[in-house]
Amino acid sequence: MNFMFIGTFSVLIFYAFAIDNDQECKEDLIILQKKVLESERDISNSKIEALESEKKTLEERVKELENEKATSLKEIEERKKKEPCEVGWVYFNASKSCYYLQNMTDENGIPMRWTWAGAESECRKKDCHLASIHSREEERFLGKLVEHEPDKDNLQCNNIPDHFAWIGLHTNNGLRQWSDGTADDYYSQQSGPSRYFGICAIPPITETTLLTIGVGSRNGEHEVGRFICKKSTAT
């Protein structure tokens, strides 16, 4: 009987101890879970801080790029005031325009030539048109641009294509028009009726000779030559 009582008492003690131990395990587990959550929270906070720092860095870089862009645009505008034309173009202040004389050669060194329509198409690729002329000064400027050392044995524009370049003047149903749509408000010498026109200059250029508009298209639409593009810089 005593033996049974002692055994029962031992079981109760072991059970109580087990319950108490289980309670401690639960508390330890809760503490561990709390520490894990706190650790994850710290990691999340660190990531947030890192992201905020990265965001701030990116915002600062954006501001730097915006400032660089503004500076570059300002420099471009200043350069335009000093050098209003692209490389390869020539500026004429009286017309506030830039002019491009096609003077290229092919891979064999042979001068490249275009029909009037082909020349106008080439100018349009440059966002402009064949040159229009609205004053004697502009005509003389283009003449100086076109002029070429003459062949001493042949001083006629009709026979010296190097002295000739297409301009935007042409006729449509007998009416003179400029390809850039500007007014037909200037008349110069003309070498007879023609559908397409150019400018010819044999040095030395004077006020009364050697500048002629209308020597183009002597043989119809298939005649070829150099050309002059014109782009206004006026805003």
Order of alpha helices (4+ residues) and beta strands (2+ residues): alpha-beta-beta-alpha-beta-alpha-beta-beta-beta-beta-beta
